[in-house]
Amino acid sequence: MHEGLQTDYYSISPILRLLFTRLSARQKKRKMNIGETIRNFRLQKGMSQGDIEKRTGLLRCYLSRVENGHTVPSLDTLSKIAGSLDMPLGHFFAESSTDTSKNLPQLSDEEVRFLSQIRRYSSGLNDSDRKLVLAMVKKMAVTIGR
């Protein structure tokens, strides 16, 4: 354990609080199916996979594999798909209306990318190291805020 570092939920920056609230809410649910989300948005817009193909250059067979959960698209690919649907990338990651975090602010595309990187790189950290990272980020935020 790292001595002298006190980190609790309410003392961390709002963006990190938002990240951990959303991540813990997702961990309680079944794993997110991004393909299902893409299909739902596409159908709501009345678009076919062919329409998305024309707008993005992504093959219909690839889009089908994504929508059926056989392939997980990169963030860049998701950005292309979001653009073809005329919607912000963050909508793919928005919580459902039944979630307790529904009153949280919407994330910008930049914030989604940042939090995705944090999530990817911190997945292998133990609890003690996560607390250390949070303490460092908190210290940086306080220092910059002065």
C-alpha positions as CSV (number, residue, x, y, z in Angstrom):
1,M,0.0,0.0,0.0
2,H,1.2,3.5,-0.7
3,E,1.5,5.4,2.6
4,G,0.2,9.0,2.9
5,L,-2.1,8.8,-0.2
6,Q,-5.7,9.2,0.6
7,T,-8.1,8.6,-2.2
8,D,-11.8,8.4,-1.8
9,Y,-14.6,8.6,-4.4
10,Y,-15.6,12.1,-3.5
11,S,-12.1,13.7,-3.5
12,I,-11.2,12.7,-7.1
13,S,-11.8,14.9,-10.1
14,P,-15.3,14.9,-11.6
15,I,-14.1,13.3,-14.9
16,L,-12.5,10.4,-13.0
17,R,-15.6,10.1,-10.8
18,L,-17.7,9.9,-14.0
19,L,-15.3,7.2,-15.4
20,F,-15.5,5.0,-12.4
21,T,-19.3,5.4,-12.0
22,R,-19.8,4.4,-15.6
23,L,-17.3,1.5,-15.5
24,S,-18.7,0.1,-12.2
25,A,-22.3,0.4,-13.6
26,R,-21.2,-1.5,-16.8
27,Q,-19.4,-4.2,-14.7
28,K,-22.7,-5.0,-13.0
29,K,-24.4,-5.4,-16.3
30,R,-23.7,-7.9,-19.0
31,K,-20.9,-7.0,-21.3
32,M,-21.7,-4.2,-23.7
33,N,-22.5,-5.3,-27.3
34,I,-21.3,-2.4,-29.5
35,G,-22.6,-4.2,-32.6
36,E,-26.1,-4.3,-31.2
37,T,-25.9,-0.6,-30.4
38,I,-24.7,0.2,-33.9
39,R,-27.5,-1.8,-35.5
40,N,-30.2,-0.1,-33.3
41,F,-28.9,3.4,-34.2
42,R,-28.7,2.4,-37.9
43,L,-32.3,1.0,-37.9
44,Q,-33.6,4.1,-36.0
45,K,-32.1,6.2,-38.8
46,G,-33.7,4.0,-41.4
47,M,-30.4,3.1,-43.0
48,S,-29.1,-0.1,-44.4
49,Q,-25.6,-1.6,-44.1
50,G,-25.1,-0.6,-47.7
51,D,-25.8,3.0,-46.8
52,I,-23.1,2.9,-44.1
53,E,-20.8,1.2,-46.5
54,K,-21.2,4.0,-49.1
55,R,-20.6,6.7,-46.4
56,T,-17.6,5.0,-44.7
57,G,-16.0,2.7,-47.2
58,L,-16.4,-0.2,-44.7
59,L,-17.6,-3.4,-46.4
60,R,-21.1,-4.6,-45.7
61,C,-19.8,-8.0,-44.6
62,Y,-17.5,-6.3,-42.1
63,L,-20.5,-4.2,-40.8
64,S,-22.5,-7.4,-40.5
65,R,-19.7,-9.1,-38.5
66,V,-19.6,-6.0,-36.1
67,E,-23.4,-5.9,-35.7
68,N,-23.5,-9.7,-35.0
69,G,-20.8,-9.4,-32.3
70,H,-18.2,-11.4,-34.3
71,T,-15.8,-8.4,-34.6
72,V,-15.1,-5.5,-32.3
73,P,-14.3,-2.3,-34.3
74,S,-11.5,0.1,-33.4
75,L,-12.2,3.5,-32.0
76,D,-11.4,5.0,-35.4
77,T,-13.8,2.7,-37.2
78,L,-16.5,3.5,-34.6
79,S,-15.8,7.2,-35.3
80,K,-16.4,6.6,-39.1
81,I,-19.7,4.7,-38.3
82,A,-20.9,7.5,-36.0
83,G,-20.1,10.1,-38.7
84,S,-22.1,8.1,-41.2
85,L,-25.0,8.1,-38.8
86,D,-24.6,11.9,-38.2
87,M,-24.2,11.4,-34.5
88,P,-21.4,11.9,-32.0
89,L,-19.2,9.0,-31.2
90,G,-20.1,9.3,-27.5
91,H,-23.7,8.1,-28.2
92,F,-22.3,4.6,-28.7
93,F,-21.2,4.7,-25.1
94,A,-24.2,6.5,-23.5
95,E,-25.9,4.6,-20.7
96,S,-29.5,3.3,-21.1
97,S,-32.3,5.3,-19.6
98,T,-32.7,2.8,-16.9
99,D,-29.2,3.2,-15.6
100,T,-28.6,5.1,-12.4
101,S,-26.0,7.3,-14.1
102,K,-28.5,8.8,-16.6
103,N,-28.2,12.2,-15.0
104,L,-24.4,12.4,-15.7
105,P,-23.2,14.8,-18.4
106,Q,-22.7,13.6,-21.9
107,L,-19.0,12.9,-22.8
108,S,-17.4,14.5,-25.8
109,D,-15.6,12.4,-28.4
110,E,-12.3,13.5,-26.9
111,E,-13.3,12.5,-23.4
112,V,-14.5,9.1,-24.6
113,R,-11.1,8.5,-26.3
114,F,-9.3,9.6,-23.2
115,L,-11.3,7.4,-20.9
116,S,-11.0,4.5,-23.3
117,Q,-7.2,4.8,-23.1
118,I,-7.3,5.0,-19.3
119,R,-9.5,1.9,-19.1
120,R,-7.3,0.0,-21.6
121,Y,-4.0,0.8,-19.8
122,S,-5.3,0.5,-16.3
123,S,-6.9,-2.9,-16.7
124,G,-3.8,-4.8,-15.6
125,L,-3.2,-2.6,-12.5
126,N,-3.8,-4.0,-9.0
127,D,-6.0,-2.0,-6.5
128,S,-3.0,-0.4,-4.8
129,D,-1.6,0.9,-8.1
130,R,-5.0,2.2,-9.2
131,K,-5.2,4.2,-6.0
132,L,-1.7,5.6,-6.6
133,V,-2.7,6.6,-10.2
134,L,-5.9,8.3,-8.8
135,A,-3.9,10.1,-6.2
136,M,-1.4,11.4,-8.8
137,V,-4.2,12.6,-11.1
138,K,-5.9,14.3,-8.2
139,K,-2.7,16.0,-7.2
140,M,-2.1,17.1,-10.8
141,A,-5.7,18.5,-11.1
142,V,-5.3,20.4,-7.8
143,T,-1.9,21.8,-8.9
144,I,-3.2,22.9,-12.3
145,G,-6.4,24.4,-10.8
146,R,-4.4,26.9,-8.7
